[in-house]
């Protein structure tokens, strides 16, 4: 999730295990402990653009690494700030509690987290909450602040319970979206080979849903509010690509072929060719418009003429006002202007 959410979750969790005398120290240790795992974004290479993708949410986010990461954080915090008035074990426990929340919270989103490293390289993504969601973060932040002001760990616990309840709502919504998607596939006489479901940015009301069948990806926007009726829009149909044969002039042992395979693993195999750039492979999971296959957020650019060089990573964000307007319409359940978007695009 975003750094604010991570920090608030870590601080709140540590606060909930503190007492009224140590709650502020717990909040600081939990906050910093929860932020440190994202320092893996510093692992990158000027020659290998995909390295930053592979190592973000890698070993620093793994369950196995929690006690070691917390040890590093607590040594620094204790040595610099808390050595005079607090025992090392106390600082370690609060740092541990904050650090422990990071990988778990990230796993609830869709990017993919190596939660079980080094025993597995599976990118865990439960896809029940957006990477940024104010309805998750703001109540938790409010409870965390009140907990510190009132020196009351029980208030922080209420915040944690509230956050867990919100995640539970996301889980049930995810299951409902899955049922809708499978029903749509059944109506189309399709057998689902794979699928991807994810809430759009900042909410859990409008979701992006994709299923793979018979060499195609079928993309949907599904509006599923808390009280009113749901709405479904069938969007783009995109060709599946074979990473062994796409760009046929590339040798199987070439660096560019290996990078295509790496990108396929990172995206959980939800990749497609860019609609207007024949050398760009896009990550089909993320899009401003949830039913679209055209406005992907990022991708890789392949150059068959330089097979032994790394591919280029490309940001493809399309922030045009019409895209943003349609996104807001979808969150409000207004699907009336989607035909115009399809016509223009």
BALOBA-1460 file (C-alpha; in Angstrom, 3 decimals):
// residues 345
<rec num="1" residu="x" x="0.000" y="0.000" z="0.000"/>
<rec num="2" residu="x" x="0.978" y="3.656" z="0.000"/>
<rec num="3" residu="x" x="3.511" y="4.807" z="2.672"/>
<rec num="4" residu="x" x="0.924" y="6.715" z="4.715"/>
<rec num="5" residu="x" x="-1.273" y="3.635" z="5.044"/>
<rec num="6" residu="x" x="1.703" y="1.422" z="5.860"/>
<rec num="7" residu="x" x="2.948" y="3.782" z="8.545"/>
<rec num="8" residu="x" x="-0.473" y="4.183" z="10.127"/>
<rec num="9" residu="x" x="-1.089" y="0.422" z="10.203"/>
<rec num="10" residu="x" x="2.312" y="-0.239" z="11.783"/>
<rec num="11" residu="x" x="1.907" y="2.503" z="14.370"/>
<rec num="12" residu="x" x="-1.628" y="1.387" z="15.248"/>
<rec num="13" residu="x" x="-0.633" y="-2.255" z="15.632"/>
<rec num="14" residu="x" x="2.286" y="-1.397" z="17.912"/>
<rec num="15" residu="x" x="0.108" y="0.999" z="19.937"/>
<rec num="16" residu="x" x="-2.448" y="-1.735" z="20.505"/>
<rec num="17" residu="x" x="0.186" y="-3.830" z="22.329"/>
<rec num="18" residu="x" x="1.581" y="-0.939" z="24.383"/>
<rec num="19" residu="x" x="0.560" y="0.476" z="27.739"/>
<rec num="20" residu="x" x="-0.452" y="4.053" z="28.468"/>
<rec num="21" residu="x" x="3.133" y="4.998" z="29.423"/>
<rec num="22" residu="x" x="4.846" y="3.622" z="26.322"/>
<rec num="23" residu="x" x="2.200" y="4.212" z="23.660"/>
<rec num="24" residu="x" x="4.028" y="7.117" z="22.015"/>
<rec num="25" residu="x" x="7.279" y="5.168" z="21.813"/>
<rec num="26" residu="x" x="5.332" y="2.215" z="20.421"/>
<rec num="27" residu="x" x="3.763" y="4.431" z="17.771"/>
<rec num="28" residu="x" x="7.164" y="5.764" z="16.653"/>
<rec num="29" residu="x" x="8.764" y="2.307" z="16.507"/>
<rec num="30" residu="x" x="5.756" y="0.781" z="14.795"/>
<rec num="31" residu="x" x="5.591" y="3.605" z="12.260"/>
<rec num="32" residu="x" x="9.267" y="3.408" z="11.301"/>
<rec num="33" residu="x" x="9.289" y="-0.380" z="11.386"/>
<rec num="34" residu="x" x="6.368" y="-0.421" z="8.964"/>
<rec num="35" residu="x" x="8.039" y="2.000" z="6.540"/>
<rec num="36" residu="x" x="11.499" y="0.427" z="6.367"/>
<rec num="37" residu="x" x="10.609" y="-2.583" z="4.151"/>
<rec num="38" residu="x" x="9.900" y="-0.211" z="1.262"/>
<rec num="39" residu="x" x="13.553" y="0.811" z="1.208"/>
<rec num="40" residu="x" x="13.855" y="-2.025" z="-1.293"/>
<rec num="41" residu="x" x="12.904" y="0.573" z="-3.913"/>
<rec num="42" residu="x" x="16.553" y="1.642" z="-3.696"/>
<rec num="43" residu="x" x="17.559" y="-1.673" z="-5.271"/>
<rec num="44" residu="x" x="17.793" y="-0.795" z="-8.936"/>
<rec num="45" residu="x" x="20.142" y="-0.806" z="-11.864"/>
<rec num="46" residu="x" x="20.776" y="1.697" z="-14.631"/>
<rec num="47" residu="x" x="21.435" y="-1.209" z="-17.006"/>
<rec num="48" residu="x" x="18.533" y="-3.467" z="-15.944"/>
<rec num="49" residu="x" x="15.238" y="-1.552" z="-15.607"/>
<rec num="50" residu="x" x="13.321" y="-4.639" z="-14.460"/>
<rec num="51" residu="x" x="15.492" y="-5.121" z="-11.386"/>
<rec num="52" residu="x" x="13.463" y="-2.534" z="-9.452"/>
<rec num="53" residu="x" x="10.259" y="-4.427" z="-10.285"/>
<rec num="54" residu="x" x="11.681" y="-7.749" z="-9.134"/>
<rec num="55" residu="x" x="13.069" y="-6.477" z="-5.848"/>
<rec num="56" residu="x" x="10.219" y="-4.230" z="-4.779"/>
<rec num="57" residu="x" x="8.118" y="-6.271" z="-2.326"/>
<rec num="58" residu="x" x="10.834" y="-8.921" z="-2.328"/>
<rec num="59" residu="x" x="12.833" y="-10.253" z="0.657"/>
<rec num="60" residu="x" x="12.205" y="-7.193" z="2.873"/>
<rec num="61" residu="x" x="8.481" y="-8.011" z="2.703"/>
<rec num="62" residu="x" x="8.822" y="-11.731" z="3.436"/>
<rec num="63" residu="x" x="7.528" y="-13.283" z="6.655"/>
<rec num="64" residu="x" x="10.929" y="-14.950" z="7.077"/>
<rec num="65" residu="x" x="12.710" y="-11.582" z="7.137"/>
<rec num="66" residu="x" x="10.526" y="-9.902" z="9.779"/>
<rec num="67" residu="x" x="12.647" y="-10.731" z="12.872"/>
<rec num="68" residu="x" x="15.873" y="-9.721" z="11.101"/>
<rec num="69" residu="x" x="14.441" y="-6.512" z="9.655"/>
<rec num="70" residu="x" x="12.966" y="-5.583" z="13.019"/>
<rec num="71" residu="x" x="16.338" y="-6.231" z="14.653"/>
<rec num="72" residu="x" x="18.049" y="-3.732" z="12.335"/>
<rec num="73" residu="x" x="15.355" y="-1.110" z="12.928"/>
<rec num="74" residu="x" x="15.359" y="-1.543" z="16.700"/>
<rec num="75" residu="x" x="19.163" y="-1.344" z="16.963"/>
<rec num="76" residu="x" x="19.106" y="1.989" z="15.162"/>
<rec num="77" residu="x" x="16.147" y="3.422" z="17.098"/>
<rec num="78" residu="x" x="17.379" y="2.215" z="20.474"/>
<rec num="79" residu="x" x="20.925" y="3.426" z="19.876"/>
<rec num="80" residu="x" x="19.927" y="6.855" z="18.591"/>
<rec num="81" residu="x" x="16.835" y="7.763" z="20.607"/>
<rec num="82" residu="x" x="15.706" y="5.361" z="23.334"/>
<rec num="83" residu="x" x="18.819" y="3.890" z="24.960"/>
<rec num="84" residu="x" x="18.582" y="5.970" z="28.146"/>
<rec num="85" residu="x" x="14.944" y="5.339" z="29.040"/>
<rec num="86" residu="x" x="13.916" y="2.067" z="27.422"/>
<rec num="87" residu="x" x="15.134" y="-1.509" z="27.274"/>
<rec num="88" residu="x" x="16.249" y="-2.836" z="23.912"/>
<rec num="89" residu="x" x="13.723" y="-5.688" z="24.049"/>
<rec num="90" residu="x" x="10.861" y="-3.206" z="24.398"/>
<rec num="91" residu="x" x="11.989" y="-1.267" z="21.313"/>
<rec num="92" residu="x" x="12.496" y="-4.512" z="19.411"/>
<rec num="93" residu="x" x="8.965" y="-5.733" z="20.163"/>
<rec num="94" residu="x" x="7.346" y="-2.506" z="18.954"/>
<rec num="95" residu="x" x="9.572" y="-2.385" z="15.865"/>
<rec num="96" residu="x" x="8.781" y="-6.044" z="15.205"/>
<rec num="97" residu="x" x="5.042" y="-5.403" z="15.400"/>
<rec num="98" residu="x" x="5.279" y="-2.528" z="12.926"/>
<rec num="99" residu="x" x="7.596" y="-4.385" z="10.555"/>
<rec num="100" residu="x" x="5.344" y="-7.451" z="10.637"/>
<rec num="101" residu="x" x="2.354" y="-5.548" z="9.256"/>
<rec num="102" residu="x" x="4.048" y="-4.353" z="6.069"/>
<rec num="103" residu="x" x="4.228" y="-7.483" z="3.937"/>
<rec num="104" residu="x" x="0.820" y="-8.673" z="5.075"/>
<rec num="105" residu="x" x="-0.911" y="-5.414" z="4.191"/>
<rec num="106" residu="x" x="0.812" y="-5.331" z="0.795"/>
<rec num="107" residu="x" x="-0.375" y="-8.881" z="0.115"/>
<rec num="108" residu="x" x="-3.974" y="-7.666" z="0.356"/>
<rec num="109" residu="x" x="-3.341" y="-5.538" z="-2.753"/>
<rec num="110" residu="x" x="-2.642" y="-6.632" z="-6.332"/>
<rec num="111" residu="x" x="1.009" y="-5.740" z="-7.057"/>
<rec num="112" residu="x" x="2.359" y="-9.023" z="-5.749"/>
<rec num="113" residu="x" x="4.423" y="-9.651" z="-2.599"/>
<rec num="114" residu="x" x="7.038" y="-12.380" z="-2.031"/>
<rec num="115" residu="x" x="5.487" y="-13.191" z="1.316"/>
<rec num="116" residu="x" x="6.865" y="-16.760" z="1.454"/>
<rec num="117" residu="x" x="10.421" y="-16.049" z="0.284"/>
<rec num="118" residu="x" x="12.922" y="-17.832" z="0.384"/>
<rec num="119" residu="x" x="10.720" y="-20.917" z="0.267"/>
<rec num="120" residu="x" x="8.633" y="-19.711" z="-2.672"/>
<rec num="121" residu="x" x="8.905" y="-17.044" z="-5.373"/>
<rec num="122" residu="x" x="5.145" y="-16.816" z="-5.759"/>
<rec num="123" residu="x" x="3.977" y="-13.187" z="-5.772"/>
<rec num="124" residu="x" x="1.101" y="-13.210" z="-3.279"/>
<rec num="125" residu="x" x="-1.723" y="-10.833" z="-4.236"/>
<rec num="126" residu="x" x="-5.133" y="-11.261" z="-2.595"/>
<rec num="127" residu="x" x="-6.577" y="-8.282" z="-4.523"/>
<rec num="128" residu="x" x="-9.146" y="-7.123" z="-1.998"/>
<rec num="129" residu="x" x="-8.069" y="-3.521" z="-1.456"/>
<rec num="130" residu="x" x="-6.613" y="-0.788" z="-3.645"/>
<rec num="131" residu="x" x="-3.009" y="0.304" z="-3.133"/>
<rec num="132" residu="x" x="-4.462" y="3.683" z="-2.107"/>
<rec num="133" residu="x" x="-7.805" y="3.691" z="-0.288"/>
<rec num="134" residu="x" x="-8.787" y="6.637" z="1.957"/>
<rec num="135" residu="x" x="-11.730" y="4.727" z="3.445"/>
<rec num="136" residu="x" x="-9.230" y="2.252" z="4.861"/>
<rec num="137" residu="x" x="-6.546" y="4.720" z="5.933"/>
<rec num="138" residu="x" x="-8.360" y="7.764" z="7.328"/>
<rec num="139" residu="x" x="-10.414" y="6.042" z="10.080"/>
<rec num="140" residu="x" x="-7.335" y="4.104" z="11.156"/>
<rec num="141" residu="x" x="-5.313" y="7.332" z="11.274"/>
<rec num="142" residu="x" x="-7.979" y="9.023" z="13.370"/>
<rec num="143" residu="x" x="-8.060" y="6.193" z="15.917"/>
<rec num="144" residu="x" x="-4.242" y="6.113" z="16.044"/>
<rec num="145" residu="x" x="-4.022" y="9.844" z="16.801"/>
<rec num="146" residu="x" x="-6.746" y="9.720" z="19.465"/>
<rec num="147" residu="x" x="-5.036" y="6.689" z="20.982"/>
<rec num="148" residu="x" x="-1.788" y="8.649" z="21.388"/>
<rec num="149" residu="x" x="-3.504" y="11.786" z="22.704"/>
<rec num="150" residu="x" x="-5.604" y="9.839" z="25.205"/>
<rec num="151" residu="x" x="-2.771" y="7.376" z="25.938"/>
<rec num="152" residu="x" x="-5.243" y="4.566" z="25.378"/>
<rec num="153" residu="x" x="-4.133" y="1.385" z="23.565"/>
<rec num="154" residu="x" x="-7.751" y="0.214" z="23.475"/>
<rec num="155" residu="x" x="-8.611" y="3.011" z="21.025"/>
<rec num="156" residu="x" x="-5.849" y="1.804" z="18.704"/>
<rec num="157" residu="x" x="-7.342" y="-1.679" z="18.942"/>
<rec num="158" residu="x" x="-10.688" y="-0.302" z="17.803"/>
<rec num="159" residu="x" x="-8.905" y="1.183" z="14.792"/>
<rec num="160" residu="x" x="-7.302" y="-2.170" z="13.961"/>
<rec num="161" residu="x" x="-10.676" y="-3.926" z="14.264"/>
<rec num="162" residu="x" x="-12.228" y="-1.301" z="11.977"/>
<rec num="163" residu="x" x="-9.468" y="-1.825" z="9.398"/>
<rec num="164" residu="x" x="-9.924" y="-5.609" z="9.549"/>
<rec num="165" residu="x" x="-13.664" y="-5.159" z="9.051"/>
<rec num="166" residu="x" x="-12.988" y="-3.066" z="5.942"/>
<rec num="167" residu="x" x="-10.660" y="-5.752" z="4.589"/>
<rec num="168" residu="x" x="-13.374" y="-8.318" z="5.243"/>
<rec num="169" residu="x" x="-15.805" y="-6.239" z="3.179"/>
<rec num="170" residu="x" x="-13.227" y="-6.221" z="0.392"/>
<rec num="171" residu="x" x="-12.917" y="-9.998" z="0.594"/>
<rec num="172" residu="x" x="-16.663" y="-10.544" z="0.234"/>
<rec num="173" residu="x" x="-16.856" y="-8.019" z="-2.594"/>
<rec num="174" residu="x" x="-14.004" y="-9.848" z="-4.341"/>
<rec num="175" residu="x" x="-15.927" y="-13.123" z="-4.052"/>
<rec num="176" residu="x" x="-19.069" y="-11.502" z="-5.439"/>
<rec num="177" residu="x" x="-17.131" y="-10.015" z="-8.366"/>
<rec num="178" residu="x" x="-15.647" y="-13.445" z="-9.030"/>
<rec num="179" residu="x" x="-19.124" y="-14.984" z="-9.183"/>
<rec num="180" residu="x" x="-20.294" y="-12.257" z="-11.565"/>
<rec num="181" residu="x" x="-17.243" y="-12.743" z="-13.793"/>
<rec num="182" residu="x" x="-17.758" y="-16.507" z="-14.005"/>
<rec num="183" residu="x" x="-21.422" y="-15.989" z="-14.853"/>
<rec num="184" residu="x" x="-20.421" y="-13.605" z="-17.658"/>
<rec num="185" residu="x" x="-17.987" y="-16.197" z="-18.990"/>
<rec num="186" residu="x" x="-20.692" y="-18.858" z="-18.839"/>
<rec num="187" residu="x" x="-23.078" y="-16.613" z="-20.820"/>
<rec num="188" residu="x" x="-20.341" y="-16.271" z="-23.441"/>
<rec num="189" residu="x" x="-19.816" y="-20.052" z="-23.498"/>
<rec num="190" residu="x" x="-16.268" y="-19.548" z="-22.286"/>
<rec num="191" residu="x" x="-14.280" y="-21.697" z="-19.898"/>
<rec num="192" residu="x" x="-12.109" y="-19.511" z="-17.680"/>
<rec num="193" residu="x" x="-8.431" y="-20.458" z="-17.777"/>
<rec num="194" residu="x" x="-7.252" y="-17.634" z="-15.523"/>
<rec num="195" residu="x" x="-8.689" y="-14.435" z="-14.062"/>
<rec num="196" residu="x" x="-7.721" y="-11.189" z="-12.356"/>
<rec num="197" residu="x" x="-9.947" y="-9.061" z="-10.112"/>
<rec num="198" residu="x" x="-8.893" y="-5.797" z="-8.491"/>
<rec num="199" residu="x" x="-10.596" y="-2.708" z="-7.023"/>
<rec num="200" residu="x" x="-9.839" y="0.509" z="-8.873"/>
<rec num="201" residu="x" x="-7.694" y="3.164" z="-7.219"/>
<rec num="202" residu="x" x="-9.023" y="4.736" z="-4.029"/>
<rec num="203" residu="x" x="-12.211" y="2.670" z="-3.595"/>
<rec num="204" residu="x" x="-13.739" y="-0.798" z="-3.395"/>
<rec num="205" residu="x" x="-16.903" y="0.077" z="-5.326"/>
<rec num="206" residu="x" x="-15.786" y="-0.151" z="-8.971"/>
<rec num="207" residu="x" x="-13.584" y="-3.086" z="-9.911"/>
<rec num="208" residu="x" x="-11.517" y="-4.204" z="-12.888"/>
<rec num="209" residu="x" x="-12.122" y="-7.840" z="-13.790"/>
<rec num="210" residu="x" x="-10.415" y="-9.909" z="-16.492"/>
<rec num="211" residu="x" x="-10.724" y="-13.510" z="-17.531"/>
<rec num="212" residu="x" x="-8.643" y="-15.499" z="-20.001"/>
<rec num="213" residu="x" x="-10.276" y="-17.929" z="-22.411"/>
<rec num="214" residu="x" x="-9.477" y="-19.351" z="-25.850"/>
<rec num="215" residu="x" x="-6.506" y="-17.074" z="-26.484"/>
<rec num="216" residu="x" x="-8.285" y="-13.864" z="-25.423"/>
<rec num="217" residu="x" x="-8.547" y="-11.615" z="-22.374"/>
<rec num="218" residu="x" x="-12.073" y="-10.340" z="-21.688"/>
<rec num="219" residu="x" x="-12.131" y="-7.169" z="-19.612"/>
<rec num="220" residu="x" x="-15.016" y="-5.845" z="-17.486"/>
<rec num="221" residu="x" x="-15.826" y="-2.888" z="-15.273"/>
<rec num="222" residu="x" x="-18.055" y="-4.002" z="-12.416"/>
<rec num="223" residu="x" x="-19.766" y="-1.501" z="-10.131"/>
<rec num="224" residu="x" x="-20.787" y="-3.027" z="-6.818"/>
<rec num="225" residu="x" x="-21.803" y="-0.397" z="-4.214"/>
<rec num="226" residu="x" x="-22.805" y="-1.006" z="-0.620"/>
<rec num="227" residu="x" x="-26.528" y="-0.354" z="-0.953"/>
<rec num="228" residu="x" x="-27.647" y="0.285" z="-4.541"/>
<rec num="229" residu="x" x="-27.763" y="-2.190" z="-7.421"/>
<rec num="230" residu="x" x="-24.670" y="-3.339" z="-9.274"/>
<rec num="231" residu="x" x="-23.712" y="-2.492" z="-12.854"/>
<rec num="232" residu="x" x="-21.569" y="-4.427" z="-15.337"/>
<rec num="233" residu="x" x="-19.846" y="-3.186" z="-18.469"/>
<rec num="234" residu="x" x="-18.210" y="-5.537" z="-20.946"/>
<rec num="235" residu="x" x="-15.096" y="-3.844" z="-22.309"/>
<rec num="236" residu="x" x="-12.145" y="-4.647" z="-24.517"/>
<rec num="237" residu="x" x="-11.160" y="-8.072" z="-25.758"/>
<rec num="238" residu="x" x="-7.366" y="-8.433" z="-26.019"/>
<rec num="239" residu="x" x="-5.252" y="-11.138" z="-27.620"/>
<rec num="240" residu="x" x="-3.147" y="-13.321" z="-25.327"/>
<rec num="241" residu="x" x="0.511" y="-13.359" z="-26.307"/>
<rec num="242" residu="x" x="2.922" y="-16.287" z="-26.133"/>
<rec num="243" residu="x" x="6.172" y="-15.149" z="-24.543"/>
<rec num="244" residu="x" x="8.018" y="-17.994" z="-26.279"/>
<rec num="245" residu="x" x="7.058" y="-16.863" z="-29.773"/>
<rec num="246" residu="x" x="6.310" y="-13.126" z="-29.575"/>
<rec num="247" residu="x" x="9.055" y="-11.235" z="-31.418"/>
<rec num="248" residu="x" x="10.069" y="-14.396" z="-33.328"/>
<rec num="249" residu="x" x="13.493" y="-13.095" z="-34.318"/>
<rec num="250" residu="x" x="14.616" y="-13.155" z="-30.678"/>
<rec num="251" residu="x" x="16.548" y="-16.228" z="-29.618"/>
<rec num="252" residu="x" x="15.246" y="-18.062" z="-26.558"/>
<rec num="253" residu="x" x="18.514" y="-17.366" z="-24.730"/>
<rec num="254" residu="x" x="18.674" y="-13.671" z="-25.636"/>
<rec num="255" residu="x" x="18.500" y="-11.080" z="-22.875"/>
<rec num="256" residu="x" x="15.360" y="-9.521" z="-24.320"/>
<rec num="257" residu="x" x="13.567" y="-12.893" z="-24.364"/>
<rec num="258" residu="x" x="14.582" y="-13.441" z="-20.737"/>
<rec num="259" residu="x" x="13.302" y="-9.973" z="-19.834"/>
<rec num="260" residu="x" x="9.962" y="-10.691" z="-21.498"/>
<rec num="261" residu="x" x="9.733" y="-13.812" z="-19.331"/>
<rec num="262" residu="x" x="10.633" y="-11.807" z="-16.221"/>
<rec num="263" residu="x" x="7.918" y="-9.272" z="-17.003"/>
<rec num="264" residu="x" x="5.425" y="-12.093" z="-17.550"/>
<rec num="265" residu="x" x="6.195" y="-13.457" z="-14.076"/>
<rec num="266" residu="x" x="5.921" y="-10.013" z="-12.480"/>
<rec num="267" residu="x" x="2.470" y="-9.463" z="-14.028"/>
<rec num="268" residu="x" x="1.168" y="-12.953" z="-13.170"/>
<rec num="269" residu="x" x="1.025" y="-13.524" z="-16.964"/>
<rec num="270" residu="x" x="-1.514" y="-10.749" z="-17.598"/>
<rec num="271" residu="x" x="0.328" y="-9.095" z="-20.460"/>
<rec num="272" residu="x" x="-0.660" y="-7.945" z="-23.938"/>
<rec num="273" residu="x" x="0.711" y="-5.995" z="-26.876"/>
<rec num="274" residu="x" x="0.258" y="-2.238" z="-26.796"/>
<rec num="275" residu="x" x="-2.578" y="-1.316" z="-29.193"/>
<rec num="276" residu="x" x="-0.570" y="1.370" z="-31.021"/>
<rec num="277" residu="x" x="3.075" y="0.440" z="-30.387"/>
<rec num="278" residu="x" x="4.019" y="-2.968" z="-31.735"/>
<rec num="279" residu="x" x="7.241" y="-3.081" z="-29.695"/>
<rec num="280" residu="x" x="5.620" y="-2.487" z="-26.282"/>
<rec num="281" residu="x" x="4.213" y="-5.194" z="-24.020"/>
<rec num="282" residu="x" x="1.827" y="-3.827" z="-21.385"/>
<rec num="283" residu="x" x="0.853" y="-4.912" z="-17.897"/>
<rec num="284" residu="x" x="-2.844" y="-5.614" z="-18.371"/>
<rec num="285" residu="x" x="-3.673" y="-5.544" z="-14.665"/>
<rec num="286" residu="x" x="-3.689" y="-1.760" z="-14.196"/>
<rec num="287" residu="x" x="-5.626" y="0.831" z="-16.129"/>
<rec num="288" residu="x" x="-7.264" y="4.185" z="-15.451"/>
<rec num="289" residu="x" x="-10.387" y="2.899" z="-17.211"/>
<rec num="290" residu="x" x="-11.265" y="-0.478" z="-15.650"/>
<rec num="291" residu="x" x="-12.859" y="-1.974" z="-18.788"/>
<rec num="292" residu="x" x="-10.067" y="-0.826" z="-21.131"/>
<rec num="293" residu="x" x="-7.043" y="-2.618" z="-22.512"/>
<rec num="294" residu="x" x="-5.686" y="0.526" z="-24.145"/>
<rec num="295" residu="x" x="-4.530" y="2.792" z="-21.305"/>
<rec num="296" residu="x" x="-2.187" y="0.579" z="-19.319"/>
<rec num="297" residu="x" x="-0.070" y="2.260" z="-16.648"/>
<rec num="298" residu="x" x="3.248" y="0.703" z="-17.665"/>
<rec num="299" residu="x" x="4.980" y="-1.784" z="-19.907"/>
<rec num="300" residu="x" x="8.282" y="-2.811" z="-21.485"/>
<rec num="301" residu="x" x="9.681" y="-1.819" z="-24.844"/>
<rec num="302" residu="x" x="11.381" y="-4.589" z="-26.792"/>
<rec num="303" residu="x" x="13.978" y="-3.940" z="-29.471"/>
<rec num="304" residu="x" x="14.574" y="-7.072" z="-31.602"/>
<rec num="305" residu="x" x="17.592" y="-5.365" z="-33.155"/>
<rec num="306" residu="x" x="19.464" y="-5.393" z="-29.831"/>
<rec num="307" residu="x" x="18.649" y="-8.887" z="-28.460"/>
<rec num="308" residu="x" x="21.429" y="-8.916" z="-25.863"/>
<rec num="309" residu="x" x="20.471" y="-5.626" z="-24.235"/>
<rec num="310" residu="x" x="17.816" y="-5.264" z="-21.555"/>
<rec num="311" residu="x" x="14.339" y="-4.117" z="-22.487"/>
<rec num="312" residu="x" x="13.240" y="-0.614" z="-21.514"/>
<rec num="313" residu="x" x="10.630" y="-0.026" z="-18.819"/>
<rec num="314" residu="x" x="8.044" y="2.546" z="-19.910"/>
<rec num="315" residu="x" x="5.519" y="4.511" z="-17.888"/>
<rec num="316" residu="x" x="2.349" y="4.795" z="-19.975"/>
<rec num="317" residu="x" x="0.006" y="6.675" z="-17.641"/>
<rec num="318" residu="x" x="-2.759" y="8.425" z="-19.503"/>
<rec num="319" residu="x" x="-4.027" y="11.287" z="-17.349"/>
<rec num="320" residu="x" x="-6.229" y="12.891" z="-19.981"/>
<rec num="321" residu="x" x="-9.211" y="14.679" z="-18.487"/>
<rec num="322" residu="x" x="-11.713" y="12.508" z="-20.364"/>
<rec num="323" residu="x" x="-10.192" y="9.348" z="-18.844"/>
<rec num="324" residu="x" x="-10.338" y="10.806" z="-15.346"/>
<rec num="325" residu="x" x="-13.924" y="12.006" z="-15.890"/>
<rec num="326" residu="x" x="-14.993" y="8.526" z="-16.996"/>
<rec num="327" residu="x" x="-13.247" y="6.995" z="-14.000"/>
<rec num="328" residu="x" x="-15.207" y="9.238" z="-11.622"/>
<rec num="329" residu="x" x="-18.420" y="8.442" z="-13.471"/>
<rec num="330" residu="x" x="-17.800" y="4.733" z="-12.980"/>
<rec num="331" residu="x" x="-17.199" y="5.166" z="-9.247"/>
<rec num="332" residu="x" x="-20.586" y="6.903" z="-9.091"/>
<rec num="333" residu="x" x="-22.220" y="4.096" z="-11.046"/>
<rec num="334" residu="x" x="-22.790" y="6.196" z="-14.168"/>
<rec num="335" residu="x" x="-22.100" y="3.973" z="-17.193"/>
<rec num="336" residu="x" x="-24.008" y="6.185" z="-19.640"/>
<rec num="337" residu="x" x="-21.071" y="7.698" z="-21.549"/>
<rec num="338" residu="x" x="-19.009" y="4.562" z="-22.089"/>
<rec num="339" residu="x" x="-20.036" y="4.163" z="-25.726"/>
<rec num="340" residu="x" x="-18.551" y="7.561" z="-26.476"/>
<rec num="341" residu="x" x="-15.279" y="6.508" z="-24.878"/>
<rec num="342" residu="x" x="-15.163" y="3.313" z="-26.913"/>
<rec num="343" residu="x" x="-15.898" y="5.290" z="-30.086"/>
<rec num="344" residu="x" x="-13.193" y="7.886" z="-29.428"/>
<rec num="345" residu="x" x="-10.557" y="5.401" z="-28.353"/>
